Amino acid sequence: MSPEMPTSAFELLPEGTHRVLVTGGAGFIGGAVARRLLTGSSATIFNLDKLGYASDLTGIEFTLAELGAAALARHQLLRMDLTDAEATAAAVAAASSGCAAALTGRS
Ligand SMILES: NC(=O)c1ccc[n+]([C@@H]2O[C@H](COP(=O)([O-])OP(=O)(O)OC[C@H]3O[C@@H](n4cnc5c(N)ncnc54)[C@H](O)[C@@H]3O)[C@@H](O)[C@H]2O)c1
């Protein structure tokens, strides 16, 4: 790995990031990103997911339980279909006030 490459995903987050919007955060990749952000940062995660057949929130719920009650508010699940432009715009507007990063894991 070159010296310029970040060694942690958190180095990619702008300094002072408090809110991160993750799409497909109930899926395999998005869920891993959400859990990593919950354990490795203090950011609140806005998880936009329609909760389809491949979705599983068990890992996130387990992580939240491990972190304790104070962490519960750091995971905001917004159940919605991203193909619905109007609903997506409203959810992004609600979630992205002060949001400095958006990560996507939807299929
Ligand atoms: N898993 C891998 O190894 C891998 C490797 C390379 C690329 N990818 C790509 O990364 C993306 C995510 O992969 P994954 O394995 O996490 O998939 P996944 O199926 O486990 O998770 C996808 C999540 O996105 C949600 N989603 C899908 N369409 C949606 C929509 N219209 N609105 C709201 N939510 C929606 C689903 O409900 C699900 O929770 C995919 O595009 C996949 O092709 C995955």
The ligand as a MOL file (V3000), in Angstrom:
LIG
                    3D

  0  0  0     0  0            999 V3000
M  V30 BEGIN CTAB
M  V30 COUNTS 44 48 0 0 0
M  V30 BEGIN ATOM
M  V30 1 N -21.2370 -8.2180 -1.7190 0
M  V30 2 C -20.1740 -8.1210 -2.5090 0
M  V30 3 O -19.1780 -8.8670 -2.3930 0
M  V30 4 C -20.1200 -7.0600 -3.5740 0
M  V30 5 C -18.9420 -6.9110 -4.3330 0
M  V30 6 C -18.8860 -5.8990 -5.2840 0
M  V30 7 C -19.9710 -5.0550 -5.5070 0
M  V30 8 N -21.0950 -5.2400 -4.7650 0 CHG=1
M  V30 9 C -22.2060 -4.3190 -5.0280 0
M  V30 10 O -22.4280 -3.5410 -3.8470 0
M  V30 11 C -23.8140 -3.3000 -3.7190 0
M  V30 12 C -24.3180 -3.8210 -2.3590 0
M  V30 13 O -24.0130 -5.1960 -2.2490 0
M  V30 14 P -24.5230 -6.0380 -1.0090 0
M  V30 15 O -23.8340 -7.3550 -1.0890 0
M  V30 16 O -24.3780 -5.2360 0.2400 0 CHG=-1
M  V30 17 O -26.0640 -6.2250 -1.3970 0
M  V30 18 P -27.2730 -6.6560 -0.4440 0
M  V30 19 O -28.3020 -7.2330 -1.3650 0
M  V30 20 O -26.7900 -7.4750 0.7100 0
M  V30 21 O -27.7850 -5.2800 0.1590 0
M  V30 22 C -28.4100 -4.3080 -0.6270 0
M  V30 23 C -29.3200 -3.4930 0.2810 0
M  V30 24 O -29.8130 -2.4120 -0.5070 0
M  V30 25 C -31.2060 -2.3060 -0.2900 0
M  V30 26 N -31.7970 -1.7610 -1.5080 0
M  V30 27 C -31.7140 -2.2570 -2.7620 0
M  V30 28 N -32.4210 -1.5040 -3.6040 0
M  V30 29 C -32.9830 -0.5280 -2.8550 0
M  V30 30 C -33.8400 0.5560 -3.1550 0
M  V30 31 N -34.3010 0.7770 -4.3890 0
M  V30 32 N -34.2230 1.3830 -2.1620 0
M  V30 33 C -33.7840 1.1870 -0.8940 0
M  V30 34 N -32.9710 0.1720 -0.5430 0
M  V30 35 C -32.5720 -0.6770 -1.5300 0
M  V30 36 C -31.6820 -3.7040 -0.0220 0
M  V30 37 O -32.9220 -3.6990 0.7000 0
M  V30 38 C -30.5340 -4.2900 0.7750 0
M  V30 39 O -30.7080 -4.1130 2.1750 0
M  V30 40 C -24.4810 -3.9910 -4.8960 0
M  V30 41 O -24.6510 -3.0400 -5.9290 0
M  V30 42 C -23.4980 -5.0380 -5.2970 0
M  V30 43 O -23.6320 -5.3880 -6.6670 0
M  V30 44 C -21.1880 -6.1880 -3.7970 0
M  V30 END ATOM
M  V30 BEGIN BOND
M  V30 1 1 1 2
M  V30 2 2 2 3
M  V30 3 1 2 4
M  V30 4 1 4 5
M  V30 5 2 4 44
M  V30 6 2 5 6
M  V30 7 1 6 7
M  V30 8 2 7 8
M  V30 9 1 8 9
M  V30 10 1 8 44
M  V30 11 1 9 10
M  V30 12 1 9 42
M  V30 13 1 10 11
M  V30 14 1 11 12
M  V30 15 1 11 40
M  V30 16 1 12 13
M  V30 17 1 13 14
M  V30 18 2 14 15
M  V30 19 1 14 16
M  V30 20 1 14 17
M  V30 21 1 17 18
M  V30 22 2 18 19
M  V30 23 1 18 20
M  V30 24 1 18 21
M  V30 25 1 21 22
M  V30 26 1 22 23
M  V30 27 1 23 24
M  V30 28 1 23 38
M  V30 29 1 24 25
M  V30 30 1 25 26
M  V30 31 1 25 36
M  V30 32 1 26 27
M  V30 33 1 26 35
M  V30 34 2 27 28
M  V30 35 1 28 29
M  V30 36 1 29 30
M  V30 37 2 29 35
M  V30 38 1 30 31
M  V30 39 2 30 32
M  V30 40 1 32 33
M  V30 41 2 33 34
M  V30 42 1 34 35
M  V30 43 1 36 37
M  V30 44 1 36 38
M  V30 45 1 38 39
M  V30 46 1 40 41
M  V30 47 1 40 42
M  V30 48 1 42 43
M  V30 END BOND
M  V30 END CTAB
M  END
